[in-house]
Amino acid sequence: MNYSTKTLDNGLRIIHCPSDSQVVYCGFQISAGTRHEQSGEEGLAHFVEHTTFKGTQRRKALQIIQTLERVGGELNAYTNKEETVYYAACLAENLPIALDILTDIVFHSIYPEQEIEKEKEVIVEEIESYNDSPAELIFDEFENILFQHHPLGHNILGTIENVRRFTAADVRRFASRYYRPENAVFFMSGGALDKRILNELNRIHGRNGNNGQDRLYVNCQPSTVHCQPSTVHCQPSTVKSLNTHQSHVMIGAQAFARNHPDRLALYLLNNILGGPGLSARLNISLRERRGLVYTVESNMVAYSDTGLWAVYFGCDHEDTDRCLRLVKKELQKLKEKPLSPRQLAQAKRQLKGQIGIASDHRENAMLDTAKAFLHDGLVKTIPQIYTEIDAITADQLQRIAQTLFDDNKMQTLVYR
């Protein structure tokens, strides 16, 4: 994906990917997520995201919903551990409308108290729905175990108790701290980044308040949050009784940060082990050969200064121990024996193909590109990524497996 970048006088960074398509994807990524919340603010970043749609000086909540939809466009948002994203999709001819509505809600929301009170119950229902989904809930609890209750491990939605006590003052304080042009990236795929758009973006100003000087960014170094099985903070294996129809299991460990030199190699290793392909080793072992699971997958997440890698599966209660043994057997194979040249070449071809196909989905590709630009200030091209994949060796993969799949570092969480 070709792109150009620019930094405006107000500090806003811009990344634009040209396209011949008549559809434009654009939005703001803000460095404000769960890890930026202070003690007692758990869930506030997500709460702010919801209430940002509830009114500006120019628009009521209903007008915000209708403005872009009237021309067939879409407006959406989501919150992650390290960023909040507001984005739109529309025809190129309607880009001025999308830009106006995005700028208005992100930087000029007034967070009316009455609307905030109504939205609290919406988010409470979202939390309750999440609590009824153990296959989703287990991911957040597992992350909290790995990071020993550090903000990176907190549930993005927060708690019902916190949500019900948040006030408009809490929301405005958080927005004043982080929703500032110098703390954000504007991204756009398609359309023309002309002088009119640049002038509109340059008129964005920071909110009244502290000028962002008390921005809180809690560093999460692996050495400070790593949980050894011998410590009293967490156990190597945790079993919780939730009276579920099947066991939900996660096993994993802390892994590499976004810019770690081994991150891409772990991505390849993860793809071999439990990636999206049906030929992934864990799927072959647990599902295709033995029919023990419907879903088994491995995942990796890379944050600014740490990361995690984990396997998830669901199975009958009586098959839990057997499935865990089979997972550990596959991990042991990768630790004991390097991939053959043929296996390594095939794994690289598969990963390159997946990346190439994913890059053809312009909306997701643009969101990923903007995220890299927000946190790293640069974006690698597909050819650059392919070159780095080609440089990965079997010995490197084996070394990573031996480091991460160490029984003394692994944590296990079971819902049953």
C-alpha positions as a Python dict, from the first residue, in 0.01 Angstrom:
ca = {
    (1, 'M'): (0, 0, 0),
    (2, 'N'): (151, 330, -111),
    (3, 'Y'): (98, 623, 121),
    (4, 'S'): (204, 980, 196),
    (5, 'T'): (232, 1146, 536),
    (6, 'K'): (221, 1497, 669),
    (7, 'T'): (228, 1675, 1006),
    (8, 'L'): (18, 1991, 1038),
    (9, 'D'): (99, 2300, 1244),
    (10, 'N'): (-146, 2190, 1514),
    (11, 'G'): (47, 1864, 1558),
    (12, 'L'): (-202, 1637, 1382),
    (13, 'R'): (-33, 1367, 1175),
    (14, 'I'): (-193, 1260, 848),
    (15, 'I'): (-149, 942, 647),
    (16, 'H'): (-314, 910, 305),
    (17, 'C'): (-328, 605, 83),
    (18, 'P'): (-441, 691, -273),
    (19, 'S'): (-694, 470, -448),
    (20, 'D'): (-894, 474, -770),
    (21, 'S'): (-1201, 352, -581),
    (22, 'Q'): (-1502, 580, -544),
    (23, 'V'): (-1524, 475, -178),
    (24, 'V'): (-1326, 662, 87),
    (25, 'Y'): (-1233, 525, 431),
    (26, 'C'): (-1118, 787, 678),
    (27, 'G'): (-1106, 866, 1047),
    (28, 'F'): (-905, 951, 1355),
    (29, 'Q'): (-693, 718, 1565),
    (30, 'I'): (-620, 858, 1910),
    (31, 'S'): (-356, 736, 2151),
    (32, 'A'): (-608, 683, 2430),
    (33, 'G'): (-702, 336, 2541),
    (34, 'T'): (-742, 115, 2845),
    (35, 'R'): (-378, 148, 2947),
    (36, 'H'): (-417, 525, 2976),
    (37, 'E'): (-682, 501, 3248),
    (38, 'Q'): (-595, 598, 3603),
    (39, 'S'): (-691, 388, 3904),
    (40, 'G'): (-1068, 403, 3936),
    (41, 'E'): (-1112, 496, 3569),
    (42, 'E'): (-1127, 138, 3440),
    (43, 'G'): (-1362, 139, 3142),
    (44, 'L'): (-1353, 517, 3097),
    (45, 'A'): (-1179, 514, 2755),
    (46, 'H'): (-1457, 295, 2617),
    (47, 'F'): (-1722, 503, 2796),
    (48, 'V'): (-1584, 819, 2632),
    (49, 'E'): (-1599, 649, 2291),
    (50, 'H'): (-1968, 576, 2336),
    (51, 'T'): (-2062, 920, 2465),
    (52, 'T'): (-1862, 1105, 2198),
    (53, 'F'): (-2159, 1037, 1969),
    (54, 'K'): (-2409, 1199, 2207),
    (55, 'G'): (-2397, 1564, 2109),
    (56, 'T'): (-2186, 1861, 1999),
    (57, 'Q'): (-2255, 2232, 1996),
    (58, 'R'): (-2384, 2191, 1639),
    (59, 'R'): (-2559, 1854, 1648),
    (60, 'K'): (-2787, 1647, 1868),
    (61, 'A'): (-2725, 1274, 1912),
    (62, 'L'): (-2982, 1178, 1649),
    (63, 'Q'): (-2833, 1421, 1397),
    (64, 'I'): (-2492, 1263, 1447),
    (65, 'I'): (-2636, 922, 1362),
    (66, 'Q'): (-2828, 1046, 1059),
    (67, 'T'): (-2584, 1289, 893),
    (68, 'L'): (-2369, 1037, 711),
    (69, 'E'): (-2631, 763, 681),
    (70, 'R'): (-2851, 996, 473),
    (71, 'V'): (-2596, 972, 191),
    (72, 'G'): (-2538, 598, 239),
    (73, 'G'): (-2224, 636, 448),
    (74, 'E'): (-2124, 457, 767),
    (75, 'L'): (-1988, 595, 1095),
    (76, 'N'): (-1836, 378, 1365),
    (77, 'A'): (-1582, 359, 1647),
    (78, 'Y'): (-1402, 114, 1876),
    (79, 'T'): (-1168, 116, 2175),
    (80, 'N'): (-856, -96, 2222),
    (81, 'K'): (-594, -124, 2494),
    (82, 'E'): (-379, 152, 2342),
    (83, 'E'): (-603, 355, 2108),
    (84, 'T'): (-955, 470, 2031),
    (85, 'V'): (-1064, 485, 1667),
    (86, 'Y'): (-1342, 684, 1498),
    (87, 'Y'): (-1390, 612, 1129),
    (88, 'A'): (-1624, 653, 837),
    (89, 'A'): (-1689, 503, 494),
    (90, 'C'): (-1857, 702, 218),
    (91, 'L'): (-1853, 782, -151),
    (92, 'A'): (-1570, 1016, -247),
    (93, 'E'): (-1818, 1291, -329),
    (94, 'N'): (-1939, 1285, 32),
    (95, 'L'): (-1593, 1310, 191),
    (96, 'P'): (-1657, 1670, 314),
    (97, 'I'): (-1961, 1543, 508),
    (98, 'A'): (-1763, 1258, 665),
    (99, 'L'): (-1474, 1486, 757),
    (100, 'D'): (-1709, 1741, 912),
    (101, 'I'): (-1897, 1489, 1126),
    (102, 'L'): (-1580, 1312, 1240),
    (103, 'T'): (-1406, 1635, 1337),
    (104, 'D'): (-1718, 1761, 1512),
    (105, 'I'): (-1772, 1458, 1735),
    (106, 'V'): (-1408, 1379, 1813),
    (107, 'F'): (-1294, 1728, 1900),
    (108, 'H'): (-1614, 1917, 1981),
    (109, 'S'): (-1841, 1677, 2169),
    (110, 'I'): (-2000, 1837, 2475),
    (111, 'Y'): (-2098, 1511, 2652),
    (112, 'P'): (-2447, 1612, 2776),
    (113, 'E'): (-2521, 1475, 3122),
    (114, 'Q'): (-2869, 1355, 3021),
    (115, 'E'): (-2733, 1156, 2727),
    (116, 'I'): (-2454, 1015, 2942),
    (117, 'E'): (-2704, 881, 3193),
    (118, 'K'): (-2895, 702, 2915),
    (119, 'E'): (-2580, 557, 2764),
    (120, 'K'): (-2474, 406, 3095),
    (121, 'E'): (-2747, 143, 3069),
    (122, 'V'): (-2653, 66, 2709),
    (123, 'I'): (-2296, -10, 2818),
    (124, 'V'): (-2417, -208, 3120),
    (125, 'E'): (-2615, -428, 2880),
    (126, 'E'): (-2302, -464, 2665),
    (127, 'I'): (-2107, -580, 2972),
    (128, 'E'): (-2381, -824, 3073),
    (129, 'S'): (-2389, -965, 2721),
    (130, 'Y'): (-2013, -1007, 2736),
    (131, 'N'): (-2036, -1181, 3074),
    (132, 'D'): (-2272, -1434, 2913),
    (133, 'S'): (-2003, -1521, 2654),
    (134, 'P'): (-1728, -1721, 2828),
    (135, 'A'): (-1544, -1773, 2498),
    (136, 'E'): (-1490, -1395, 2488),
    (137, 'L'): (-1466, -1325, 2860),
    (138, 'I'): (-1178, -1567, 2908),
    (139, 'F'): (-947, -1363, 2682),
    (140, 'D'): (-969, -1056, 2906),
    (141, 'E'): (-931, -1247, 3230),
    (142, 'F'): (-633, -1433, 3088),
    (143, 'E'): (-469, -1105, 2991),
    (144, 'N'): (-528, -971, 3340),
    (145, 'I'): (-356, -1278, 3485),
    (146, 'L'): (-57, -1241, 3254),
    (147, 'F'): (-10, -873, 3330),
    (148, 'Q'): (-86, -900, 3703),
    (149, 'H'): (-367, -643, 3707),
    (150, 'H'): (-165, -384, 3516),
    (151, 'P'): (-390, -150, 3308),
    (152, 'L'): (-302, -349, 2994),
    (153, 'G'): (-484, -644, 3146),
    (154, 'H'): (-801, -459, 3237),
    (155, 'N'): (-1127, -533, 3058),
    (156, 'I'): (-1186, -263, 2795),
    (157, 'L'): (-1554, -235, 2894),
    (158, 'G'): (-1473, -180, 3261),
    (159, 'T'): (-1709, -281, 3540),
    (160, 'I'): (-2079, -212, 3587),
    (161, 'E'): (-1998, -30, 3912),
    (162, 'N'): (-1754, 206, 3738),
    (163, 'V'): (-1982, 271, 3443),
    (164, 'R'): (-2274, 368, 3665),
    (165, 'R'): (-2070, 621, 3862),
    (166, 'F'): (-1898, 793, 3567),
    (167, 'T'): (-2002, 1156, 3526),
    (168, 'A'): (-1984, 1413, 3248),
    (169, 'A'): (-1693, 1570, 3436),
    (170, 'D'): (-1502, 1238, 3424),
    (171, 'V'): (-1563, 1208, 3051),
    (172, 'R'): (-1461, 1567, 2975),
    (173, 'R'): (-1145, 1534, 3183),
    (174, 'F'): (-1037, 1221, 2996),
    (175, 'A'): (-1117, 1377, 2658),
    (176, 'S'): (-930, 1695, 2752),
    (177, 'R'): (-628, 1486, 2844),
    (178, 'Y'): (-608, 1280, 2525),
    (179, 'Y'): (-842, 1398, 2248),
    (180, 'R'): (-594, 1647, 2109),
    (181, 'P'): (-459, 1683, 1754),
    (182, 'E'): (-99, 1621, 1859),
    (183, 'N'): (-209, 1292, 2016),
    (184, 'A'): (-393, 1169, 1706),
    (185, 'V'): (-358, 1056, 1346),
    (186, 'F'): (-602, 1131, 1064),
    (187, 'F'): (-608, 853, 807),
    (188, 'M'): (-766, 833, 466),
    (189, 'S'): (-779, 574, 189),
    (190, 'G'): (-899, 711, -143),
    (191, 'G'): (-1021, 1060, -216),
    (192, 'A'): (-802, 1365, -268),
    (193, 'L'): (-605, 1516, 18),
    (194, 'D'): (-647, 1868, -118),
    (195, 'K'): (-588, 2210, 36),
    (196, 'R'): (-948, 2238, 157),
    (197, 'I'): (-919, 1920, 363),
    (198, 'L'): (-580, 2014, 502),
    (199, 'N'): (-711, 2356, 607),
    (200, 'E'): (-1009, 2194, 775),
    (201, 'L'): (-785, 1953, 966),
    (202, 'N'): (-543, 2230, 1064),
    (203, 'R'): (-829, 2422, 1227),
    (204, 'I'): (-867, 2145, 1486),
    (205, 'H'): (-752, 2267, 1826),
    (206, 'G'): (-694, 2108, 2163),
    (207, 'R'): (-966, 2122, 2423),
    (208, 'N'): (-951, 2377, 2700),
    (209, 'G'): (-763, 2246, 2998),
    (210, 'N'): (-419, 2110, 3062),
    (211, 'N'): (-279, 2113, 2707),
    (212, 'G'): (-214, 1742, 2747),
    (213, 'Q'): (72, 1794, 2991),
    (214, 'D'): (-57, 1542, 3245),
    (215, 'R'): (-95, 1268, 2986),
    (216, 'L'): (-65, 936, 3163),
    (217, 'Y'): (108, 654, 2981),
    (218, 'V'): (184, 362, 3207),
    (219, 'N'): (488, 171, 3091),
    (220, 'C'): (446, -204, 3097),
    (221, 'Q'): (785, -367, 3066),
    (222, 'P'): (783, -748, 3050),
    (223, 'S'): (1047, -759, 3323),
    (224, 'T'): (821, -570, 3564),
    (225, 'V'): (492, -746, 3497),
    (226, 'H'): (607, -1099, 3421),
    (227, 'C'): (444, -1346, 3654),
    (228, 'Q'): (666, -1634, 3759),
    (229, 'P'): (476, -1944, 3872),
    (230, 'S'): (649, -1923, 4209),
    (231, 'T'): (513, -1578, 4296),
    (232, 'V'): (207, -1523, 4510),
    (233, 'H'): (43, -1291, 4255),
    (234, 'C'): (-88, -1564, 4027),
    (235, 'Q'): (-78, -1937, 3981),
    (236, 'P'): (51, -2124, 3674),
    (237, 'S'): (-296, -2277, 3640),
    (238, 'T'): (-630, -2122, 3735),
    (239, 'V'): (-962, -2308, 3716),
    (240, 'K'): (-1292, -2123, 3759),
    (241, 'S'): (-1630, -2287, 3792),
    (242, 'L'): (-1883, -2101, 3574),
    (243, 'N'): (-2115, -2396, 3509),
    (244, 'T'): (-2051, -2376, 3136),
    (245, 'H'): (-2162, -2651, 2899),
    (246, 'Q'): (-1801, -2702, 2787),
    (247, 'S'): (-1457, -2614, 2914),
    (248, 'H'): (-1301, -2296, 2778),
    (249, 'V'): (-922, -2305, 2803),
    (250, 'M'): (-638, -2061, 2744),
    (251, 'I'): (-269, -2129, 2776),
    (252, 'G'): (4, -1880, 2694),
    (253, 'A'): (267, -1634, 2807),
    (254, 'Q'): (392, -1282, 2769),
    (255, 'A'): (555, -1224, 2431),
    (256, 'F'): (713, -951, 2219),
    (257, 'A'): (645, -581, 2185),
    (258, 'R'): (543, -424, 1854),
    (259, 'N'): (899, -334, 1750),
    (260, 'H'): (1078, -641, 1887),
    (261, 'P'): (1306, -797, 1623),
    (262, 'D'): (1143, -1138, 1672),
    (263, 'R'): (781, -1019, 1647),
    (264, 'L'): (733, -1107, 1278),
    (265, 'A'): (898, -1445, 1329),
    (266, 'L'): (654, -1515, 1612),
    (267, 'Y'): (373, -1413, 1376),
    (268, 'L'): (493, -1683, 1136),
    (269, 'L'): (530, -1938, 1417),
    (270, 'N'): (183, -1856, 1544),
    (271, 'N'): (41, -1901, 1196),
    (272, 'I'): (199, -2244, 1169),
    (273, 'L'): (68, -2350, 1508),
    (274, 'G'): (-283, -2212, 1529),
    (275, 'G'): (-345, -1950, 1264),
    (276, 'P'): (-664, -1909, 1059),
    (277, 'G'): (-585, -2189, 815),
    (278, 'L'): (-749, -2529, 865),
    (279, 'S'): (-404, -2681, 810),
    (280, 'A'): (-269, -2521, 1130),
    (281, 'R'): (-105, -2784, 1347),
    (282, 'L'): (-337, -2746, 1645),
    (283, 'N'): (-647, -2771, 1427),
    (284, 'I'): (-512, -3085, 1259),
    (285, 'S'): (-426, -3245, 1594),
    (286, 'L'): (-731, -3158, 1804),
    (287, 'R'): (-1010, -3128, 1549),
    (288, 'E'): (-931, -3307, 1223),
    (289, 'R'): (-762, -3616, 1367),
    (290, 'R'): (-949, -3657, 1695),
    (291, 'G'): (-1269, -3449, 1678),
    (292, 'L'): (-1215, -3309, 2027),
    (293, 'V'): (-1291, -2941, 1959),
    (294, 'Y'): (-1493, -2717, 1733),
    (295, 'T'): (-1256, -2422, 1776),
    (296, 'V'): (-885, -2414, 1854),
    (297, 'E'): (-667, -2118, 1769),
    (298, 'S'): (-353, -1939, 1874),
    (299, 'N'): (-327, -1562, 1893),
    (300, 'M'): (-62, -1300, 1946),
    (301, 'V'): (-97, -935, 2044),
    (302, 'A'): (187, -685, 2032),
    (303, 'Y'): (167, -367, 2239),
    (304, 'S'): (409, -76, 2253),
    (305, 'D'): (633, -234, 2513),
    (306, 'T'): (518, -591, 2565),
    (307, 'G'): (287, -851, 2415),
    (308, 'L'): (125, -1187, 2463),
    (309, 'W'): (82, -1516, 2287),
    (310, 'A'): (-189, -1769, 2374),
    (311, 'V'): (-386, -2074, 2260),
    (312, 'Y'): (-762, -2096, 2308),
    (313, 'F'): (-989, -2398, 2269),
    (314, 'G'): (-1328, -2520, 2387),
    (315, 'C'): (-1402, -2887, 2455),
    (316, 'D'): (-1609, -3129, 2661),
    (317, 'H'): (-1515, -3116, 3029),
    (318, 'E'): (-1383, -3471, 3028),
    (319, 'D'): (-1151, -3392, 2735),
    (320, 'T'): (-982, -3088, 2891),
    (321, 'D'): (-667, -3260, 3016),
    (322, 'R'): (-627, -3458, 2696),
    (323, 'C'): (-653, -3145, 2482),
    (324, 'L'): (-401, -2965, 2700),
    (325, 'R'): (-156, -3253, 2657),
    (326, 'L'): (-201, -3242, 2281),
    (327, 'V'): (-142, -2865, 2272),
    (328, 'K'): (175, -2901, 2477),
    (329, 'K'): (287, -3186, 2251),
    (330, 'E'): (268, -2957, 1947),
    (331, 'L'): (458, -2686, 2134),
    (332, 'Q'): (724, -2939, 2232),
    (333, 'K'): (773, -3043, 1869),
    (334, 'L'): (853, -2684, 1772),
    (335, 'K'): (1096, -2657, 2063),
    (336, 'E'): (1279, -2982, 1989),
    (337, 'K'): (1311, -2984, 1612),
    (338, 'P'): (1356, -2699, 1363),
    (339, 'L'): (1133, -2685, 1058),
    (340, 'S'): (1265, -2851, 746),
    (341, 'P'): (1348, -2625, 449),
    (342, 'R'): (1031, -2747, 278),
    (343, 'Q'): (812, -2680, 583),
    (344, 'L'): (962, -2334, 630),
    (345, 'A'): (915, -2238, 265),
    (346, 'Q'): (552, -2354, 272),
    (347, 'A'): (482, -2162, 593),
    (348, 'K'): (628, -1844, 442),
    (349, 'R'): (423, -1882, 123),
    (350, 'Q'): (106, -1926, 329),
    (351, 'L'): (170, -1620, 545),
    (352, 'K'): (258, -1400, 247),
    (353, 'G'): (-63, -1505, 73),
    (354, 'Q'): (-271, -1425, 380),
    (355, 'I'): (-108, -1082, 416),
    (356, 'G'): (-158, -1008, 47),
    (357, 'I'): (-527, -1100, 61),
    (358, 'A'): (-579, -901, 382),
    (359, 'S'): (-420, -592, 226),
    (360, 'D'): (-686, -604, -47),
    (361, 'H'): (-952, -528, 216),
    (362, 'R'): (-899, -153, 208),
    (363, 'E'): (-1085, -61, 526),
    (364, 'N'): (-901, -306, 752),
    (365, 'A'): (-571, -238, 577),
    (366, 'M'): (-616, 136, 633),
    (367, 'L'): (-698, 86, 1001),
    (368, 'D'): (-384, -126, 1048),
    (369, 'T'): (-173, 125, 855),
    (370, 'A'): (-298, 415, 1066),
    (371, 'K'): (-233, 221, 1387),
    (372, 'A'): (129, 160, 1287),
    (373, 'F'): (170, 528, 1198),
    (374, 'L'): (11, 640, 1527),
    (375, 'H'): (243, 434, 1746),
    (376, 'D'): (559, 398, 1537),
    (377, 'G'): (559, 696, 1303),
    (378, 'L'): (620, 471, 1003),
    (379, 'V'): (452, 199, 800),
    (380, 'K'): (620, -95, 631),
    (381, 'T'): (513, -173, 277),
    (382, 'I'): (398, -521, 174),
    (383, 'P'): (726, -584, -19),
    (384, 'Q'): (924, -484, 292),
    (385, 'I'): (724, -725, 505),
    (386, 'Y'): (774, -1004, 249),
    (387, 'T'): (1150, -942, 254),
    (388, 'E'): (1154, -970, 633),
    (389, 'I'): (954, -1294, 617),
    (390, 'D'): (1203, -1436, 366),
    (391, 'A'): (1485, -1364, 613),
    (392, 'I'): (1330, -1572, 894),
    (393, 'T'): (1523, -1894, 962),
    (394, 'A'): (1423, -2229, 1109),
    (395, 'D'): (1675, -2180, 1389),
    (396, 'Q'): (1515, -1846, 1477),
    (397, 'L'): (1172, -2007, 1501),
    (398, 'Q'): (1306, -2287, 1719),
    (399, 'R'): (1478, -2037, 1949),
    (400, 'I'): (1154, -1840, 1988),
    (401, 'A'): (960, -2158, 2062),
    (402, 'Q'): (1212, -2258, 2327),
    (403, 'T'): (1191, -1913, 2485),
    (404, 'L'): (813, -1860, 2485),
    (405, 'F'): (685, -2213, 2527),
    (406, 'D'): (882, -2268, 2848),
    (407, 'D'): (660, -2442, 3103),
    (408, 'N'): (791, -2207, 3373),
    (409, 'K'): (652, -1906, 3186),
    (410, 'M'): (320, -2044, 3068),
    (411, 'Q'): (-8, -1964, 3237),
    (412, 'T'): (-331, -2167, 3202),
    (413, 'L'): (-687, -2051, 3264),
    (414, 'V'): (-985, -2288, 3252),
    (415, 'Y'): (-1356, -2206, 3269),
    (416, 'R'): (-1574, -2505, 3338),
}
